[in-house]
Amino acid sequence: MSYFDAASSLPLHPVARQALLASLDEGWADPARVHREGRRARMLLDAARESAAESVGCRPDELYFTASGTHALHTGIAGALAGRRRAGRRLVVSAVEHSAVLHAAQAHERAGGTVREVGVARSGRVDAQEWGEALDTDCALACLQSANHEVGTLQPVEEAADHCARADVPLLVDAAQSLPWGPVPGRWALLTGSAHKWGGPAGVGLLAVRTGVRFAPPGPADERESGHAPGFENIPAVVAAAASLRAVRAEADAEAARLRALVETIRARVPALVPDTEVVGDPVHRLPHLVTFSCLYVDGEALLHALDAAGFSVSSGSSCTSSTLTPSHVLRAMGVLSEGNVRVSLPPGTSEEDVERFLGALPGVVERVRAHLGAPGAPVQGGGEEAELTVDARGKLCPLPVIELAKVIDQVPVGGTVRVLADDEAARLDIPAWCEMTGHAFEGAEGTVFRVRRVAG
């Protein structure tokens, strides 16, 4: 079995396991107490904080341990907005932020604040100039991920931070995906991370708040972690998280170069091996270990199950997964195909043989899933006589509306149109994306009616 879902979580790094076991016997006492056992626990906690702060690129007194990366994001956003409430009530985010950031933005709106969402290019990357223009005078906080969790695109954080500094707006960076590969550049004000992303134990998050940032920790008030994370610190887990972050950083440069070459192989060969497939995400500004592609005429959940049965654990941002019936907000913002979406994120140690086995199995797996759904085969030669056809795909979920469209597009002459009736939300993303991939023209949509004009012969 090959585990290719490193972007979701990694098993414990050997260094994390060793540190966890060693600190279980030493770090059980209350670090707030002055007795011998408490002082020993405090020493472990302080050492972990110093190590993690060095890896993050901040001072130890600027770094706090939280219960998770999500908790760090919610605390960071709420605390910065509360601390800067006199500056304004506007929050700026990118359209492809992690759902935790978008949930915090929704809560801010419900509380009377405003949110400005900055769009992205088809690569998933924000335009730094547009980002700067979004920083209005009433902006209290801006949030920009360092790297996208679904497609691996790196954001121009350093340029965005410069714009924020000139506008006197603090920038919070969600560095969960990039932190194992190196520190985040630029003049960011707040930063978050999550230990299970780099082989540390789950249940440990990092929140860095630069000195000088106005910050009011959300309640309830607690003396732990300066009020940033109430509750007794899990010192063994914190020690393991800091130790493993230091360890993966020591290996990062060599491993990044090796995995980048393997990902480049996948990016180049998948479109050649699997027809009607699009590799998404920025081809240059990207994480070294992650590649995402979408396959036409494929049910995302069925494809993931089929790959799992073939011995490959991957993830998906597809609209057709058991966790959601709506397209991934990341893929929607990028305007790319959501159906049949596969995210491959290689863990450290992945071999060339592992990748070759995956590439060898993928075409057959996709072909079987497409056949099961009745996807179109070779295109019909020549056109029909009807200038317009109507396909009624109402009540059918992704990818069936696109499959029905593909079956009939060659039955109209070049210049003719196909009207697709579809009420699945994913159709609003997938039909235009299908046109982009196949060369046909998307004429627009009114309600549940989508018009496609045949361009290719």
C-alpha positions as CSV (number, residue, x, y, z in Angstrom):
1,M,0.0,0.0,0.0
2,S,1.3,3.4,-0.9
3,Y,0.2,6.4,1.2
4,F,0.1,9.4,-1.0
5,D,-1.9,11.8,1.2
6,A,0.9,13.6,3.1
7,A,-0.9,17.0,2.8
8,S,-3.7,15.6,5.1
9,S,-1.5,14.1,7.8
10,L,1.7,12.1,8.3
11,P,2.6,9.3,10.6
12,L,4.8,10.1,13.6
13,H,8.3,11.0,12.6
14,P,10.8,8.7,14.4
15,V,12.2,11.8,16.2
16,A,8.7,12.7,17.4
17,R,8.1,9.2,18.7
18,Q,11.4,9.2,20.6
19,A,10.8,12.7,22.1
20,L,7.2,11.8,23.0
21,L,8.2,8.7,24.9
22,A,11.1,10.3,26.6
23,S,9.0,13.3,27.8
24,L,6.1,11.2,29.1
25,D,8.2,10.4,32.2
26,E,9.5,14.0,32.6
27,G,6.8,16.3,31.4
28,W,3.7,15.2,33.3
29,A,3.8,17.9,36.1
30,D,2.2,21.3,36.0
31,P,4.8,23.7,34.5
32,A,3.2,26.6,36.4
33,R,4.3,25.1,39.8
34,V,7.6,26.0,41.5
35,H,8.4,22.5,42.9
36,R,11.0,20.3,41.3
37,E,8.6,18.4,39.1
38,G,7.0,21.6,37.9
39,R,10.4,23.2,37.1
40,R,11.4,20.1,35.1
41,A,8.2,20.3,33.1
42,R,8.7,24.1,32.6
43,M,12.2,23.4,31.3
44,L,10.8,21.0,28.7
45,L,8.1,23.4,27.6
46,D,10.5,26.3,27.4
47,A,13.0,24.3,25.4
48,A,10.3,23.2,23.0
49,R,9.1,26.8,22.6
50,E,12.6,28.0,21.8
51,S,13.1,25.2,19.2
52,A,9.8,25.8,17.5
53,A,10.3,29.6,17.5
54,E,13.7,29.1,15.8
55,S,12.0,27.0,13.1
56,V,9.2,29.5,12.6
57,G,11.5,32.5,12.6
58,C,10.1,34.4,15.6
59,R,11.0,35.0,19.2
60,P,10.1,32.4,21.8
61,D,7.9,34.8,23.7
62,E,6.0,35.4,20.4
63,L,5.0,31.7,20.0
64,Y,2.1,29.9,21.6
65,F,1.1,26.2,21.5
66,T,-2.6,25.6,20.8
67,A,-4.8,22.5,20.7
68,S,-4.7,22.3,16.8
69,G,-3.9,24.3,13.7
70,T,-7.6,25.1,13.3
71,H,-7.7,26.4,16.9
72,A,-4.6,28.5,16.1
73,L,-6.3,30.1,13.1
74,H,-9.5,30.8,15.0
75,T,-7.6,32.3,17.9
76,G,-5.3,34.3,15.7
77,I,-8.1,35.8,13.6
78,A,-10.4,36.5,16.5
79,G,-7.6,38.0,18.6
80,A,-6.3,40.2,15.9
81,L,-9.7,41.5,14.9
82,A,-10.6,42.2,18.5
83,G,-7.3,43.9,19.2
84,R,-7.7,46.2,16.1
85,R,-11.4,46.9,16.4
86,R,-10.7,50.6,16.5
87,A,-8.8,50.4,13.1
88,G,-11.8,48.9,11.3
89,R,-14.0,45.9,10.9
90,R,-12.9,44.7,7.5
91,L,-11.2,41.3,7.0
92,V,-9.4,40.5,3.8
93,V,-8.9,36.8,2.7
94,S,-8.1,35.0,-0.5
95,A,-10.8,32.9,-2.1
96,V,-8.7,29.7,-1.6
97,E,-8.0,29.9,2.1
98,H,-8.5,26.8,4.3
99,S,-12.1,26.3,5.4
100,A,-11.1,27.2,9.0
101,V,-10.3,30.7,7.8
102,L,-13.5,31.0,5.8
103,H,-15.5,29.8,8.7
104,A,-13.9,32.5,10.9
105,A,-14.7,35.1,8.2
106,Q,-18.3,34.0,8.2
107,A,-18.4,34.4,12.0
108,H,-17.0,37.9,11.6
109,E,-19.7,38.8,9.2
110,R,-22.4,37.5,11.5
111,A,-21.0,39.7,14.2
112,G,-21.3,42.8,12.0
113,G,-18.0,42.9,10.3
114,T,-17.2,42.9,6.6
115,V,-15.1,40.5,4.5
116,R,-13.3,41.2,1.2
117,E,-12.4,38.1,-0.7
118,V,-9.6,38.4,-3.2
119,G,-9.9,36.1,-6.2
120,V,-7.2,34.0,-7.8
121,A,-6.0,33.1,-11.3
122,R,-6.6,29.7,-12.8
123,S,-3.3,28.7,-11.3
124,G,-4.7,29.3,-7.8
125,R,-2.4,32.2,-7.1
126,V,-3.5,35.7,-6.0
127,D,-2.2,38.8,-7.8
128,A,-0.1,40.8,-5.3
129,Q,-1.2,44.1,-6.8
130,E,-4.8,43.2,-6.5
131,W,-4.1,42.1,-2.9
132,G,-2.7,45.5,-2.1
133,E,-5.7,47.3,-3.5
134,A,-8.0,45.3,-1.3
135,L,-6.4,46.7,1.9
136,D,-8.9,49.6,2.5
137,T,-8.5,52.1,5.2
138,D,-10.9,50.3,7.5
139,C,-9.0,47.0,7.2
140,A,-8.2,45.3,10.5
141,L,-6.6,42.1,9.3
142,A,-5.6,40.2,6.2
143,C,-5.2,36.4,5.9
144,L,-3.2,34.6,3.2
145,Q,-2.1,31.0,3.2
146,S,1.6,30.4,2.3
147,A,0.6,27.3,0.2
148,N,-2.7,25.9,-0.9
149,H,-3.7,22.6,0.7
150,E,-5.5,21.2,-2.4
151,V,-3.4,22.1,-5.3
152,G,0.0,23.1,-3.8
153,T,0.2,26.6,-5.2
154,L,2.5,28.9,-3.3
155,Q,1.2,32.4,-2.7
156,P,3.3,35.6,-3.0
157,V,3.4,36.0,0.8
158,E,6.4,38.3,0.8
159,E,4.9,40.7,-1.6
160,A,1.6,40.6,0.1
161,A,3.3,41.2,3.5
162,D,5.0,44.3,2.0
163,H,1.6,45.7,0.8
164,C,0.2,45.0,4.3
165,A,3.1,46.7,6.0
166,R,2.6,49.8,3.8
167,A,-1.1,49.9,4.7
168,D,-0.4,49.2,8.4
169,V,-2.5,46.0,8.3
170,P,-1.2,42.9,10.0
171,L,-1.0,39.8,7.8
172,L,-1.9,36.4,9.2
173,V,-0.2,33.5,7.3
174,D,-1.6,30.0,7.4
175,A,1.6,28.1,7.0
176,A,0.3,24.6,7.8
177,Q,1.4,23.2,4.4
178,S,4.7,25.0,3.9
179,L,6.2,25.1,7.4
180,P,7.8,21.7,7.1
181,W,9.7,22.9,4.0
182,G,11.1,26.1,5.4
183,P,10.3,29.4,7.2
184,V,7.8,31.8,5.7
185,P,9.5,34.9,4.2
186,G,8.3,38.5,4.6
187,R,7.0,40.8,7.2
188,W,4.1,38.7,8.4
189,A,2.5,39.6,11.7
190,L,0.8,36.4,12.7
191,L,1.5,32.8,11.6
192,T,-0.1,29.4,12.3
193,G,0.9,25.8,11.8
194,S,-0.2,22.2,12.7
195,A,2.1,19.5,14.0
196,H,0.5,16.5,12.3
197,K,1.3,18.1,8.9
198,W,5.1,17.4,9.5
199,G,5.0,14.2,11.4
200,G,4.3,15.6,14.9
201,P,1.5,14.4,17.1
202,A,-2.1,15.5,16.3
203,G,-3.5,18.0,18.8
204,V,-0.7,20.5,18.7
205,G,-0.9,23.8,16.8
206,L,1.4,26.8,16.6
207,L,0.4,30.5,16.8
208,A,3.0,33.2,16.4
209,V,2.0,36.8,17.2
210,R,4.7,39.3,16.5
211,T,5.5,41.9,19.3
212,G,3.7,45.1,18.5
213,V,0.6,43.5,17.0
214,R,-2.5,44.6,18.8
215,F,-4.0,41.3,20.0
216,A,-6.9,40.6,22.4
217,P,-7.1,36.8,23.0
218,P,-10.7,35.6,22.8
219,G,-12.2,34.2,26.0
220,P,-12.4,32.5,28.3
221,A,-9.4,34.1,29.9
222,D,-6.8,31.7,31.2
223,E,-3.2,32.1,32.4
224,R,-2.0,29.3,30.2
225,E,0.0,30.3,27.1
226,S,-0.6,34.0,28.0
227,G,-4.3,33.5,27.5
228,H,-3.9,32.3,23.9
229,A,-4.7,28.7,24.5
230,P,-6.6,27.9,27.8
231,G,-6.0,24.5,29.5
232,F,-3.2,22.4,30.8
233,E,-0.4,22.1,28.2
234,N,0.2,18.7,26.7
235,I,4.0,18.9,27.2
236,P,5.0,15.5,25.8
237,A,3.1,16.3,22.6
238,V,4.5,19.8,22.4
239,V,8.0,18.5,22.9
240,A,7.5,15.9,20.1
241,A,6.1,18.5,17.8
242,A,9.0,20.9,18.2
243,A,11.6,18.1,17.9
244,S,10.0,16.7,14.7
245,L,9.8,20.1,13.1
246,R,13.5,20.6,13.7
247,A,14.2,17.1,12.3
248,V,12.1,17.5,9.1
249,R,13.7,20.9,8.5
250,A,17.2,19.3,8.6
251,E,16.0,16.9,5.8
252,A,13.9,19.4,3.9
253,D,16.2,20.7,1.2
254,A,17.4,17.2,0.0
255,E,13.9,15.7,0.3
256,A,12.3,18.6,-1.5
257,A,14.6,18.2,-4.5
258,R,14.0,14.5,-4.7
259,L,10.2,14.7,-4.4
260,R,10.0,17.6,-6.8
261,A,11.5,15.4,-9.5
262,L,9.0,12.7,-8.8
263,V,6.1,15.2,-8.9
264,E,7.4,16.6,-12.2
265,T,7.2,13.1,-13.6
266,I,3.6,12.7,-12.5
267,R,2.7,16.2,-13.9
268,A,4.2,15.4,-17.3
269,R,3.0,11.8,-17.7
270,V,-0.5,11.8,-16.3
271,P,-2.0,13.8,-19.2
272,A,-0.3,11.5,-21.7
273,L,-1.4,8.3,-20.0
274,V,-5.0,9.4,-19.2
275,P,-7.0,11.2,-21.9
276,D,-9.1,14.2,-21.0
277,T,-7.1,15.0,-17.8
278,E,-6.0,18.4,-16.6
279,V,-3.2,19.0,-14.1
280,V,-4.1,22.0,-12.0
281,G,-2.2,24.4,-9.8
282,D,0.7,26.6,-10.5
283,P,3.4,24.7,-12.5
284,V,6.3,26.8,-11.0
285,H,5.2,28.3,-7.7
286,R,4.2,25.1,-5.9
287,L,5.0,22.8,-3.1
288,P,7.6,20.2,-3.9
289,H,5.6,17.1,-3.0
290,L,2.1,17.8,-4.2
291,V,0.3,17.4,-7.6
292,T,-3.4,17.6,-8.4
293,F,-5.2,16.6,-11.5
294,S,-8.8,16.3,-12.6
295,C,-10.2,13.6,-15.0
296,L,-13.3,14.2,-17.1
297,Y,-16.2,11.7,-17.0
298,V,-15.1,10.3,-13.6
299,D,-17.0,10.2,-10.2
300,G,-14.5,11.5,-7.7
301,E,-15.5,9.2,-4.8
302,A,-15.5,6.1,-7.1
303,L,-12.1,7.0,-8.4
304,L,-10.7,7.3,-4.9
305,H,-12.2,4.0,-3.8
306,A,-10.8,2.3,-7.0
307,L,-7.3,3.7,-6.3
308,D,-7.5,2.6,-2.7
309,A,-8.4,-0.9,-3.9
310,A,-5.4,-0.8,-6.2
311,G,-3.1,0.1,-3.3
312,F,-2.9,3.9,-3.4
313,S,-4.2,6.3,-0.7
314,V,-4.9,9.7,-2.3
315,S,-7.2,12.6,-1.6
316,S,-9.6,14.7,-3.6
317,G,-11.1,18.2,-3.8
318,S,-13.9,16.8,-6.1
319,S,-17.5,17.7,-5.7
320,C,-18.3,14.0,-5.8
321,T,-17.0,12.9,-2.4
322,S,-18.8,11.5,0.6
323,S,-17.9,14.6,2.7
324,T,-19.6,17.2,0.4
325,L,-22.0,17.4,-2.5
326,T,-20.7,20.8,-3.6
327,P,-17.5,21.6,-5.5
328,S,-14.4,22.4,-3.6
329,H,-14.3,26.1,-3.0
330,V,-10.6,26.1,-4.1
331,L,-11.3,24.5,-7.5
332,R,-14.4,26.7,-7.9
333,A,-12.3,29.9,-7.3
334,M,-9.7,28.7,-9.8
335,G,-12.4,27.9,-12.4
336,V,-11.0,24.4,-13.1
337,L,-12.7,21.0,-13.4
338,S,-13.9,19.6,-10.1
339,E,-15.0,16.2,-11.2
340,G,-12.6,13.3,-10.9
341,N,-10.2,15.4,-8.9
342,V,-7.1,13.6,-7.4
343,R,-4.6,15.1,-5.1
344,V,-1.3,13.2,-4.8
345,S,1.0,14.4,-1.9
346,L,4.1,12.3,-1.5
347,P,5.4,11.7,2.0
348,P,9.2,11.7,2.7
349,G,10.8,8.5,1.6
350,T,8.6,7.9,-1.5
351,S,10.6,6.1,-4.1
352,E,10.6,6.3,-7.9
353,E,9.3,2.7,-7.9
354,D,6.3,3.8,-5.9
355,V,5.5,6.5,-8.4
356,E,6.0,4.2,-11.4
357,R,3.5,1.7,-9.9
358,F,1.0,4.5,-9.4
359,L,1.4,5.7,-13.0
360,G,1.1,2.1,-14.2
361,A,-2.1,1.5,-12.4
362,L,-3.8,4.9,-13.0
363,P,-4.9,4.5,-16.6
364,G,-6.7,1.2,-16.1
365,V,-8.4,2.5,-12.9
366,V,-9.7,5.6,-14.6
367,E,-10.8,3.6,-17.7
368,R,-12.8,1.2,-15.5
369,V,-14.5,4.0,-13.6
370,R,-15.4,5.8,-16.8
371,A,-16.8,2.6,-18.3
372,H,-18.9,2.0,-15.2
373,L,-20.5,5.5,-15.6
374,G,-21.0,5.0,-19.3
375,A,-18.6,7.7,-20.3
376,P,-18.1,8.5,-24.0
377,G,-15.5,6.6,-25.9
378,A,-14.0,7.7,-29.3
379,P,-15.8,10.7,-30.7
380,V,-18.4,10.2,-33.4
381,Q,-17.0,11.2,-36.8
382,G,-19.0,13.9,-38.7
383,G,-21.9,15.9,-37.4
384,G,-25.6,15.5,-37.3
385,E,-28.2,17.7,-39.0
386,E,-29.7,19.3,-36.0
387,A,-28.3,22.8,-35.2
388,E,-29.3,22.5,-31.5
389,L,-29.8,19.6,-29.2
390,T,-31.1,19.5,-25.6
391,V,-29.8,17.2,-23.0
392,D,-31.9,16.8,-19.8
393,A,-29.5,16.0,-17.0
394,R,-31.7,17.4,-14.2
395,G,-31.6,15.3,-11.1
396,K,-28.2,13.8,-12.1
397,L,-25.1,14.5,-10.1
398,C,-21.5,15.2,-11.2
399,P,-20.0,13.9,-13.5
400,L,-23.2,12.7,-15.3
401,P,-24.2,16.1,-16.8
402,V,-20.8,16.5,-18.5
403,I,-20.9,12.8,-19.6
404,E,-24.3,13.4,-21.3
405,L,-23.0,16.6,-22.9
406,A,-19.9,14.8,-24.3
407,K,-22.0,12.0,-25.8
408,V,-24.0,14.4,-28.0
409,I,-21.6,17.3,-28.8
410,D,-20.6,15.6,-32.1
411,Q,-24.2,15.2,-33.1
412,V,-24.5,18.9,-33.9
413,P,-22.5,20.6,-36.7
414,V,-19.6,22.9,-36.0
415,G,-21.3,26.1,-34.8
416,G,-24.3,24.3,-33.5
417,T,-25.3,24.3,-29.8
418,V,-26.2,21.9,-27.1
419,R,-28.5,23.0,-24.3
420,V,-27.8,21.1,-21.1
421,L,-30.5,21.2,-18.4
422,A,-28.7,20.5,-15.1
423,D,-29.5,21.4,-11.5
424,D,-26.4,19.9,-9.9
425,E,-24.4,22.8,-8.4
426,A,-21.1,21.3,-9.7
427,A,-22.4,21.8,-13.3
428,R,-21.8,25.5,-13.0
429,L,-18.1,24.8,-12.6
430,D,-17.7,21.6,-14.6
431,I,-19.4,22.5,-17.9
432,P,-17.3,25.7,-18.4
433,A,-14.2,23.7,-17.4
434,W,-15.1,20.9,-19.8
435,C,-15.4,23.5,-22.6
436,E,-12.0,25.0,-21.6
437,M,-10.4,21.5,-21.8
438,T,-12.1,20.4,-25.0
439,G,-12.0,23.6,-27.1
440,H,-15.7,24.1,-27.3
441,A,-17.3,27.5,-26.4
442,F,-19.4,28.0,-23.3
443,E,-22.2,30.4,-24.2
444,G,-23.4,31.0,-20.7
445,A,-26.0,29.8,-18.3
446,E,-29.5,30.9,-17.2
447,G,-30.8,29.2,-14.1
448,T,-30.4,25.5,-14.9
449,V,-29.9,25.9,-18.6
450,F,-26.3,25.8,-20.0
451,R,-25.5,26.5,-23.6
452,V,-22.4,25.0,-25.3
453,R,-21.4,25.8,-28.9
454,R,-19.4,23.2,-30.8
455,V,-16.1,24.6,-32.0
456,A,-13.8,21.6,-32.5
457,G,-14.4,19.4,-35.5
